[in-house]
């Protein structure tokens, strides 16, 4: 049936593992239910500072939704499951801390939509990406239309969704679908550990910056002056801000 496990280390870095290797980590109803539970737990844990989402198997991140389940859905069932998965991915996107999708291998369909709900997406050079739902007479159902368009632009999103083609890591990087490429699984994990540690050093600043950027991306802040004021006031006189400014000024003496 597959599992979604959660581990949280002493530094507040959470790792969510997709573990359904027999089915290439397809996002079955069971897997969506497990993700829903894990994300709900993370949302209510004040000690978590960063989330890393990855597969337990370097051959695939996720091959997407479970076609066997979806093929027999009535319109009402499809609507319900589309909304359910969409809410789970929206909850992932809205987590207050930074989320990193560490991708290796196939990242397709619903798997690509899952990665798109994360703030930072990094991948090994042998990874493949795509939204191939149209080849099955479907379209993205878990936020793929709007998140993909926001990330890569409407023209590229139309190409990816309407043609249903596969793309390699270099192409995905050039599209801004991912932010970094690494030569191997081991290098990816090592770099993600370093990145997570850096982000965990000042979770407040990272969290506020993430929230502001999400609002900008979604068109929720009407003018840039509102952003500037919000940013400046949010960081003023926080313990970390005071400490780091003092250290900076001492270095200048």
PASEBA-1860 file (N, C-alpha, C; in nm, 3 decimals):
! residues 253
1> XXXXXXXX> 0.081/-0.122/0.000/0.000/0.000/0.000/0.085/0.127/0.000 ~ 0.208/0.116/0.046/0.294/0.234/0.051/0.278/0.311/0.181 ~ 0.381/0.385/0.215/0.379/0.461/0.339/0.441/0.599/0.317 ~ 0.406/0.689/0.404/0.467/0.822/0.411/0.516/0.838/0.554 ~ 0.647/0.842/0.572/0.701/0.848/0.708/0.754/0.988/0.737 ~ 0.762/1.018/0.866/0.808/1.149/0.912/0.916/1.130/1.018 ~ 1.028/1.198/0.998/1.135/1.200/1.097/1.172/1.346/1.124 ~ 1.194/1.380/1.251/1.232/1.516/1.289/1.358/1.505/1.375
9> XXXXXXXX> 1.466/1.570/1.332/1.591/1.559/1.407/1.598/1.665/1.518 ~ 1.707/1.664/1.592/1.721/1.753/1.707/1.732/1.900/1.669 ~ 1.759/1.929/1.542/1.769/2.067/1.494/1.639/2.120/1.437 ~ 1.534/2.040/1.446/1.404/2.083/1.394/1.389/2.065/1.244 ~ 1.475/1.983/1.183/1.465/1.956/1.039/1.382/1.829/1.020 ~ 1.268/1.844/0.955/1.178/1.731/0.931/1.205/1.672/0.793 ~ 1.201/1.540/0.786/1.214/1.470/0.659/1.091/1.384/0.638 ~ 1.022/1.406/0.528/0.907/1.325/0.489/0.951/1.233/0.376
17> XXXXXXXX> 0.936/1.103/0.396/0.980/1.005/0.297/0.860/0.941/0.229 ~ 0.859/0.946/0.095/0.761/0.871/0.016/0.819/0.730/-0.002 ~ 0.744/0.630/0.043/0.798/0.494/0.042/0.695/0.397/-0.015 ~ 0.692/0.390/-0.147/0.604/0.295/-0.217/0.679/0.247/-0.341 ~ 0.797/0.188/-0.321/0.884/0.154/-0.435/0.824/0.056/-0.535 ~ 0.739/-0.032/-0.487/0.680/-0.131/-0.578/0.594/-0.065/-0.686 ~ 0.544/0.055/-0.657/0.458/0.127/-0.752/0.516/0.265/-0.787 ~ 0.647/0.280/-0.774/0.715/0.405/-0.811/0.657/0.527/-0.739
25> XXXXXXXX> 0.620/0.503/-0.612/0.566/0.611/-0.528/0.443/0.678/-0.587 ~ 0.357/0.601/-0.653/0.234/0.662/-0.705/0.151/0.714/-0.588 ~ 0.080/0.821/-0.614/0.003/0.887/-0.510/-0.139/0.833/-0.508 ~ -0.151/0.712/-0.454/-0.280/0.647/-0.439/-0.361/0.719/-0.331 ~ -0.488/0.682/-0.317/-0.569/0.740/-0.210/-0.504/0.719/-0.074 ~ -0.448/0.602/-0.055/-0.381/0.571/0.071/-0.262/0.664/0.095 ~ -0.182/0.687/-0.010/-0.066/0.776/0.004/-0.109/0.920/0.029 ~ -0.215/0.965/-0.039/-0.267/1.100/-0.016/-0.316/1.114/0.128
33> XXXXXXXX> -0.382/1.011/0.177/-0.430/1.012/0.316/-0.313/1.022/0.414 ~ -0.205/0.947/0.385/-0.087/0.952/0.471/-0.021/1.090/0.466 ~ -0.011/1.147/0.345/0.044/1.283/0.333/-0.041/1.384/0.410 ~ -0.171/1.369/0.400/-0.263/1.458/0.470/-0.236/1.454/0.621 ~ -0.218/1.334/0.674/-0.193/1.317/0.817/-0.060/1.380/0.857 ~ 0.044/1.354/0.780/0.178/1.404/0.812/0.181/1.556/0.804 ~ 0.121/1.614/0.700/0.123/1.760/0.685/0.044/1.827/0.797 ~ -0.066/1.766/0.838/-0.144/1.819/0.951/-0.061/1.818/1.078
41> XXXXXXXX> 0.015/1.711/1.098/0.102/1.701/1.216/0.210/1.809/1.213 ~ 0.271/1.829/1.096/0.376/1.929/1.082/0.324/2.070/1.107 ~ 0.204/2.096/1.058/0.144/2.229/1.071/0.127/2.270/1.216 ~ 0.109/2.171/1.302/0.083/2.199/1.443/0.204/2.173/1.533 ~ 0.321/2.158/1.473/0.442/2.132/1.551/0.529/2.257/1.553 ~ 0.537/2.327/1.666/0.611/2.454/1.672/0.763/2.437/1.665 ~ 0.810/2.313/1.679/0.954/2.289/1.681/1.015/2.263/1.544 ~ 0.930/2.244/1.442/0.981/2.217/1.307/1.026/2.348/1.244
49> XXXXXXXX> 1.146/2.345/1.184/1.204/2.466/1.124/1.216/2.457/0.972 ~ 1.235/2.336/0.920/1.251/2.313/0.776/1.194/2.175/0.744 ~ 1.139/2.160/0.624/1.091/2.029/0.579/1.162/1.989/0.452 ~ 1.211/1.866/0.449/1.266/1.805/0.328/1.172/1.692/0.286 ~ 1.122/1.699/0.164/1.034/1.597/0.110/1.111/1.521/0.002 ~ 1.123/1.390/0.020/1.197/1.311/-0.077/1.146/1.168/-0.081 ~ 1.201/1.091/-0.172/1.168/0.950/-0.184/1.267/0.866/-0.104 ~ 1.223/0.748/-0.065/1.315/0.653/-0.002/1.399/0.580/-0.107
57> XXXXXXXX> 1.365/0.600/-0.234/1.431/0.530/-0.344/1.475/0.633/-0.448 ~ 1.604/0.635/-0.480/1.656/0.737/-0.571/1.609/0.721/-0.715 ~ 1.542/0.612/-0.748/1.498/0.589/-0.886/1.375/0.671/-0.923 ~ 1.301/0.717/-0.824/1.181/0.794/-0.854/1.140/0.879/-0.735 ~ 1.097/1.000/-0.764/1.034/1.087/-0.664/0.889/1.043/-0.650 ~ 0.814/1.056/-0.759/0.678/1.000/-0.766/0.634/1.000/-0.912 ~ 0.575/0.888/-0.953/0.527/0.874/-1.090/0.387/0.930/-1.109 ~ 0.330/0.991/-1.004/0.200/1.057/-1.019/0.085/0.984/-0.955
65> XXXXXXXX> -0.036/1.017/-0.998/-0.156/0.957/-0.940/-0.172/0.811/-0.978 ~ -0.262/0.745/-0.909/-0.289/0.603/-0.932/-0.394/0.589/-1.042 ~ -0.349/0.560/-1.162/-0.440/0.551/-1.278/-0.544/0.442/-1.257 ~ -0.505/0.334/-1.193/-0.598/0.224/-1.170/-0.716/0.268/-1.085 ~ -0.690/0.353/-0.986/-0.800/0.405/-0.904/-0.884/0.506/-0.981 ~ -0.817/0.597/-1.053/-0.889/0.706/-1.119/-0.974/0.661/-1.238 ~ -0.939/0.549/-1.299/-1.008/0.511/-1.424/-1.156/0.479/-1.403 ~ -1.194/0.439/-1.283/-1.333/0.401/-1.258/-1.413/0.506/-1.182
73> XXXXXXXX> -1.353/0.623/-1.157/-1.423/0.725/-1.081/-1.541/0.782/-1.160 ~ -1.651/0.805/-1.089/-1.759/0.885/-1.147/-1.715/1.031/-1.143 ~ -1.791/1.118/-1.207/-1.758/1.260/-1.202/-1.757/1.312/-1.058 ~ -1.852/1.263/-0.976/-1.859/1.308/-0.838/-1.737/1.260/-0.758 ~ -1.697/1.135/-0.779/-1.579/1.083/-0.710/-1.453/1.157/-0.753 ~ -1.441/1.182/-0.884/-1.323/1.252/-0.934/-1.316/1.393/-0.876 ~ -1.431/1.458/-0.868/-1.434/1.594/-0.811/-1.389/1.591/-0.666 ~ -1.440/1.494/-0.591/-1.407/1.484/-0.449/-1.258/1.457/-0.429
81> XXXXXXXX> -1.202/1.362/-0.505/-1.061/1.327/-0.488/-0.969/1.438/-0.540 ~ -1.012/1.508/-0.645/-0.935/1.622/-0.692/-0.927/1.731/-0.587 ~ -1.040/1.761/-0.524/-1.043/1.861/-0.418/-0.961/1.817/-0.298 ~ -0.970/1.689/-0.265/-0.898/1.640/-0.147/-0.747/1.652/-0.167 ~ -0.698/1.601/-0.279/-0.555/1.611/-0.306/-0.510/1.756/-0.320 ~ -0.594/1.838/-0.382/-0.562/1.979/-0.397/-0.547/2.048/-0.263 ~ -0.632/2.014/-0.168/-0.622/2.074/-0.035/-0.496/2.028/0.037 ~ -0.461/1.901/0.023/-0.340/1.850/0.087/-0.218/1.925/0.035
89> XXXXXXXX> -0.212/1.944/-0.098/-0.097/2.014/-0.157/-0.098/2.162/-0.119 ~ -0.217/2.222/-0.107/-0.226/2.362/-0.064/-0.178/2.376/0.080 ~ -0.212/2.279/0.165/-0.165/2.282/0.304/-0.013/2.269/0.309 ~ 0.043/2.188/0.220/0.189/2.176/0.212/0.250/2.311/0.172 ~ 0.193/2.374/0.071/0.243/2.503/0.025/0.235/2.609/0.134 ~ 0.135/2.600/0.220/0.110/2.703/0.321/0.180/2.676/0.454 ~ 0.257/2.569/0.465/0.329/2.545/0.590/0.414/2.668/0.623 ~ 0.427/2.704/0.749/0.493/2.831/0.785/0.644/2.832/0.767
97> XXXXXXXX> 0.704/2.716/0.751/0.849/2.706/0.735/0.884/2.668/0.592 ~ 1.011/2.676/0.558/1.056/2.647/0.422/1.050/2.497/0.394 ~ 1.003/2.463/0.275/0.993/2.323/0.233/1.082/2.300/0.111 ~ 1.152/2.188/0.110/1.245/2.154/0.002/1.205/2.019/-0.057 ~ 1.184/2.015/-0.187/1.161/1.888/-0.257/1.296/1.842/-0.312 ~ 1.345/1.729/-0.261/1.470/1.670/-0.307/1.435/1.559/-0.405 ~ 1.457/1.585/-0.535/1.402/1.502/-0.642/1.511/1.420/-0.708 ~ 1.480/1.292/-0.729/1.569/1.206/-0.807/1.482/1.110/-0.886
105> XXXXXXXX> 1.513/1.092/-1.014/1.434/1.002/-1.097/1.306/1.065/-1.146 ~ 1.202/0.983/-1.163/1.076/1.029/-1.221/1.001/1.121/-1.128 ~ 0.961/1.236/-1.181/0.880/1.334/-1.108/0.769/1.377/-1.204 ~ 0.662/1.301/-1.207/0.564/1.312/-1.314/0.422/1.333/-1.260 ~ 0.340/1.403/-1.338/0.200/1.418/-1.305/0.180/1.472/-1.165 ~ 0.105/1.396/-1.084/0.082/1.436/-0.946/0.210/1.449/-0.866 ~ 0.313/1.374/-0.903/0.442/1.387/-0.836/0.505/1.522/-0.863 ~ 0.492/1.570/-0.986/0.542/1.703/-1.021/0.460/1.810/-0.949
113> XXXXXXXX> 0.330/1.789/-0.938/0.244/1.883/-0.866/0.281/1.888/-0.718 ~ 0.317/1.773/-0.662/0.361/1.768/-0.522/0.489/1.850/-0.504 ~ 0.583/1.833/-0.595/0.708/1.910/-0.588/0.682/2.060/-0.604 ~ 0.588/2.096/-0.690/0.557/2.237/-0.713/0.502/2.306/-0.589 ~ 0.444/2.228/-0.497/0.390/2.285/-0.375/0.500/2.317/-0.273 ~ 0.624/2.277/-0.302/0.737/2.307/-0.214/0.806/2.436/-0.257 ~ 0.873/2.500/-0.163/0.936/2.629/-0.190/1.060/2.617/-0.277 ~ 1.141/2.517/-0.249/1.267/2.496/-0.320/1.266/2.355/-0.378
121> XXXXXXXX> 1.300/2.346/-0.507/1.302/2.215/-0.574/1.441/2.193/-0.633 ~ 1.507/2.090/-0.585/1.640/2.054/-0.634/1.635/1.911/-0.683 ~ 1.723/1.877/-0.779/1.712/1.746/-0.842/1.847/1.693/-0.886 ~ 1.854/1.563/-0.901/1.971/1.500/-0.961/1.963/1.517/-1.113 ~ 2.078/1.508/-1.177/2.081/1.533/-1.322/2.011/1.426/-1.404 ~ 1.981/1.310/-1.343/1.911/1.205/-1.417/1.759/1.207/-1.393 ~ 1.709/1.315/-1.331/1.566/1.326/-1.304/1.488/1.359/-1.432 ~ 1.362/1.320/-1.434/1.273/1.353/-1.546/1.144/1.414/-1.492
129> XXXXXXXX> 1.091/1.509/-1.569/0.975/1.585/-1.526/0.869/1.586/-1.636 ~ 0.744/1.606/-1.594/0.639/1.619/-1.694/0.502/1.616/-1.631 ~ 0.405/1.666/-1.709/0.263/1.659/-1.674/0.195/1.580/-1.786 ~ 0.206/1.448/-1.785/0.158/1.368/-1.897/0.011/1.329/-1.891 ~ -0.066/1.392/-1.803/-0.206/1.350/-1.784/-0.287/1.352/-1.913 ~ -0.255/1.448/-2.001/-0.335/1.460/-2.124/-0.324/1.337/-2.213 ~ -0.214/1.264/-2.200/-0.198/1.141/-2.278/-0.294/1.033/-2.231 ~ -0.355/1.052/-2.114/-0.455/0.959/-2.061/-0.595/1.020/-2.066
137> XXXXXXXX> -0.608/1.131/-2.137/-0.737/1.197/-2.146/-0.774/1.278/-2.024 ~ -0.674/1.317/-1.946/-0.696/1.393/-1.823/-0.615/1.522/-1.824 ~ -0.626/1.596/-1.714/-0.542/1.712/-1.690/-0.499/1.711/-1.545 ~ -0.408/1.799/-1.505/-0.365/1.806/-1.365/-0.484/1.834/-1.273 ~ -0.484/1.772/-1.157/-0.598/1.786/-1.065/-0.560/1.837/-0.928 ~ -0.431/1.853/-0.901/-0.386/1.889/-0.766/-0.303/2.017/-0.767 ~ -0.354/2.119/-0.834/-0.286/2.249/-0.833/-0.188/2.270/-0.946 ~ -0.178/2.173/-1.036/-0.079/2.182/-1.143/-0.100/2.298/-1.237
145> XXXXXXXX> -0.224/2.330/-1.270/-0.249/2.438/-1.364/-0.191/2.571/-1.314 ~ -0.231/2.609/-1.193/-0.190/2.743/-1.148/-0.048/2.745/-1.091 ~ -0.006/2.640/-1.021/0.132/2.644/-0.969/0.234/2.634/-1.081 ~ 0.209/2.548/-1.178/0.303/2.535/-1.289/0.312/2.667/-1.367 ~ 0.197/2.729/-1.393/0.197/2.856/-1.466/0.271/2.965/-1.389 ~ 0.256/2.966/-1.256/0.327/3.067/-1.177/0.477/3.044/-1.178 ~ 0.518/2.918/-1.182/0.661/2.886/-1.176/0.729/2.904/-1.311 ~ 0.670/2.854/-1.417/0.740/2.850/-1.547/0.683/2.947/-1.649
153> XXXXXXXX> 0.572/3.014/-1.616/0.508/3.104/-1.711/0.396/3.033/-1.786 ~ 0.301/3.108/-1.829/0.181/3.048/-1.890/0.213/2.977/-2.022 ~ 0.302/3.032/-2.102/0.333/2.969/-2.231/0.398/2.833/-2.212 ~ 0.497/2.826/-2.123/0.563/2.698/-2.099/0.468/2.599/-2.033 ~ 0.383/2.648/-1.941/0.287/2.560/-1.876/0.192/2.499/-1.979 ~ 0.149/2.580/-2.077/0.062/2.527/-2.182/0.134/2.418/-2.262 ~ 0.260/2.442/-2.294/0.337/2.341/-2.367/0.344/2.211/-2.288 ~ 0.379/2.221/-2.160/0.398/2.101/-2.078/0.267/2.025/-2.059
161> XXXXXXXX> 0.159/2.097/-2.032/0.031/2.031/-2.004/-0.038/1.983/-2.131 ~ -0.036/2.064/-2.238/-0.109/2.028/-2.359/-0.038/1.920/-2.441 ~ 0.095/1.917/-2.436/0.168/1.815/-2.512/0.201/1.692/-2.429 ~ 0.206/1.707/-2.298/0.230/1.592/-2.211/0.367/1.529/-2.228 ~ 0.466/1.608/-2.267/0.599/1.553/-2.294/0.684/1.544/-2.167 ~ 0.794/1.468/-2.178/0.888/1.453/-2.068/1.006/1.549/-2.087 ~ 1.063/1.594/-1.977/1.175/1.688/-1.981/1.284/1.641/-1.886 ~ 1.409/1.663/-1.926/1.520/1.625/-1.839/1.548/1.736/-1.738
169> XXXXXXXX> 1.645/1.712/-1.650/1.673/1.807/-1.543/1.723/1.941/-1.596 ~ 1.806/1.938/-1.700/1.856/2.063/-1.756/1.744/2.147/-1.814 ~ 1.652/2.082/-1.883/1.537/2.155/-1.937/1.452/2.212/-1.823 ~ 1.428/2.132/-1.721/1.348/2.176/-1.607/1.414/2.296/-1.538 ~ 1.546/2.293/-1.529/1.619/2.405/-1.469/1.604/2.531/-1.555 ~ 1.616/2.515/-1.685/1.602/2.630/-1.775/1.461/2.686/-1.774 ~ 1.361/2.602/-1.741/1.222/2.647/-1.732/1.193/2.714/-1.598 ~ 1.287/2.708/-1.502/1.265/2.752/-1.364/1.171/2.658/-1.288
177> XXXXXXXX> 1.159/2.535/-1.335/1.081/2.436/-1.263/1.157/2.387/-1.140 ~ 1.289/2.378/-1.152/1.375/2.345/-1.039/1.481/2.455/-1.027 ~ 1.541/2.466/-0.907/1.638/2.572/-0.884/1.783/2.526/-0.890 ~ 1.809/2.398/-0.862/1.946/2.348/-0.864/1.950/2.204/-0.914 ~ 2.064/2.168/-0.974/2.088/2.032/-1.023/2.216/1.978/-0.958 ~ 2.212/1.853/-0.917/2.329/1.789/-0.858/2.364/1.662/-0.935 ~ 2.493/1.626/-0.938/2.536/1.514/-1.022/2.496/1.377/-0.972 ~ 2.464/1.364/-0.843/2.433/1.232/-0.789/2.337/1.244/-0.671
185> XXXXXXXX> 2.279/1.131/-0.635/2.189/1.122/-0.520/2.261/1.160/-0.390 ~ 2.382/1.107/-0.372/2.459/1.137/-0.251/2.490/1.286/-0.239 ~ 2.528/1.347/-0.351/2.557/1.490/-0.350/2.431/1.570/-0.320 ~ 2.321/1.529/-0.378/2.192/1.595/-0.353/2.160/1.593/-0.204 ~ 2.169/1.477/-0.142/2.135/1.466/0.000/2.230/1.548/0.086 ~ 2.358/1.547/0.052/2.456/1.624/0.127/2.427/1.774/0.117 ~ 2.399/1.821/-0.003/2.371/1.964/-0.022/2.239/2.005/0.043 ~ 2.140/1.917/0.040/2.012/1.947/0.103/2.029/1.954/0.255
193> XXXXXXXX> 2.112/1.868/0.311/2.139/1.876/0.454/2.203/2.011/0.491 ~ 2.300/2.054/0.411/2.365/2.181/0.436/2.266/2.297/0.423 ~ 2.185/2.293/0.319/2.086/2.398/0.295/1.984/2.403/0.407 ~ 1.938/2.288/0.451/1.840/2.282/0.560/1.897/2.338/0.688 ~ 2.022/2.304/0.717/2.086/2.356/0.837/2.096/2.507/0.836 ~ 2.127/2.563/0.719/2.138/2.708/0.706/2.001/2.775/0.727 ~ 1.898/2.716/0.670/1.764/2.773/0.683/1.714/2.764/0.827 ~ 1.754/2.659/0.897/1.708/2.638/1.035/1.772/2.736/1.132
201> XXXXXXXX> 1.880/2.803/1.091/1.949/2.896/1.181/1.863/3.017/1.215 ~ 1.778/3.060/1.124/1.689/3.173/1.151/1.554/3.144/1.087 ~ 1.478/3.059/1.153/1.351/3.014/1.097/1.251/3.129/1.088 ~ 1.260/3.227/1.178/1.165/3.339/1.174/1.182/3.420/1.047 ~ 1.306/3.459/1.017/1.331/3.539/0.896/1.292/3.462/0.771 ~ 1.325/3.333/0.767/1.290/3.251/0.651/1.140/3.239/0.636 ~ 1.071/3.222/0.748/0.925/3.206/0.745/0.856/3.334/0.697 ~ 0.897/3.449/0.751/0.836/3.575/0.709/0.863/3.601/0.561
209> XXXXXXXX> 0.986/3.576/0.517/1.021/3.597/0.377/0.939/3.507/0.287 ~ 0.921/3.382/0.329/0.840/3.288/0.250/0.696/3.338/0.238 ~ 0.639/3.380/0.350/0.500/3.426/0.347/0.482/3.547/0.255 ~ 0.576/3.641/0.261/0.567/3.760/0.175/0.580/3.720/0.028 ~ 0.676/3.634/-0.002/0.696/3.591/-0.142/0.575/3.514/-0.194 ~ 0.514/3.430/-0.110/0.394/3.358/-0.152/0.281/3.455/-0.184 ~ 0.268/3.559/-0.102/0.162/3.657/-0.128/0.190/3.735/-0.256 ~ 0.316/3.767/-0.280/0.352/3.835/-0.405/0.320/3.746/-0.524
217> XXXXXXXX> 0.360/3.620/-0.517/0.339/3.527/-0.627/0.191/3.509/-0.658 ~ 0.109/3.509/-0.555/-0.035/3.486/-0.572/-0.114/3.615/-0.592 ~ -0.041/3.728/-0.604/-0.108/3.856/-0.630/-0.190/3.908/-0.515 ~ -0.152/3.872/-0.391/-0.232/3.910/-0.275/-0.190/4.044/-0.214 ~ -0.073/4.098/-0.255/-0.029/4.229/-0.206/-0.036/4.327/-0.323 ~ -0.122/4.429/-0.316/-0.149/4.514/-0.432/-0.038/4.611/-0.470 ~ 0.051/4.646/-0.377/0.154/4.741/-0.414/0.283/4.711/-0.339 ~ 0.395/4.754/-0.398/0.525/4.718/-0.343/0.555/4.791/-0.213
225> XXXXXXXX> 0.496/4.906/-0.191/0.520/4.978/-0.066/0.467/4.898/0.053 ~ 0.355/4.829/0.032/0.301/4.745/0.139/0.398/4.633/0.172 ~ 0.464/4.577/0.070/0.562/4.471/0.091/0.680/4.525/0.169 ~ 0.730/4.642/0.129/0.847/4.699/0.194/0.821/4.726/0.343 ~ 0.706/4.785/0.372/0.673/4.814/0.511/0.655/4.688/0.593 ~ 0.588/4.589/0.534/0.566/4.462/0.603/0.698/4.394/0.635 ~ 0.788/4.393/0.538/0.918/4.329/0.559/0.998/4.400/0.667 ~ 1.009/4.530/0.655/1.090/4.606/0.751/1.039/4.592/0.894
233> XXXXXXXX> 0.908/4.600/0.911/0.852/4.593/1.046/0.860/4.451/1.103 ~ 0.850/4.350/1.017/0.853/4.212/1.063/0.988/4.174/1.122 ~ 1.096/4.231/1.066/1.229/4.193/1.109/1.288/4.286/1.216 ~ 1.222/4.399/1.239/1.277/4.497/1.333/1.283/4.442/1.475 ~ 1.402/4.451/1.536/1.424/4.420/1.677/1.398/4.274/1.715 ~ 1.401/4.183/1.620/1.398/4.042/1.659/1.535/4.007/1.716 ~ 1.540/3.905/1.801/1.665/3.869/1.868/1.776/3.839/1.768 ~ 1.742/3.762/1.665/1.843/3.725/1.565/1.888/3.846/1.487
241> XXXXXXXX> 1.794/3.933/1.452/1.828/4.053/1.376/1.922/4.144/1.455 ~ 1.891/4.165/1.583/1.976/4.250/1.668/2.116/4.189/1.681 ~ 2.121/4.057/1.705/2.249/3.988/1.722/2.335/3.995/1.597 ~ 2.275/3.970/1.483/2.352/3.967/1.359/2.396/4.106/1.315 ~ 2.313/4.205/1.337/2.354/4.342/1.303/2.469/4.387/1.391 ~ 2.463/4.350/1.519/2.574/4.385/1.610/2.703/4.317/1.568 ~ 2.693/4.190/1.530/2.812/4.117/1.487/2.869/4.178/1.360 ~ 2.781/4.219/1.268/2.825/4.281/1.144/2.898/4.412/1.171
249> XXXXX> 2.841/4.495/1.259/2.901/4.625/1.289/3.034/4.609/1.363 ~ 3.043/4.506/1.448/3.170/4.481/1.519/3.281/4.441/1.422 ~ 3.244/4.367/1.318/3.344/4.326/1.217/3.395/4.447/1.141 ~ 3.314/4.550/1.129/3.352/4.670/1.052/3.449/4.759/1.126 ~ 3.460/4.739/1.261/3.547/4.827/1.340/3.692/4.795/1.316
END
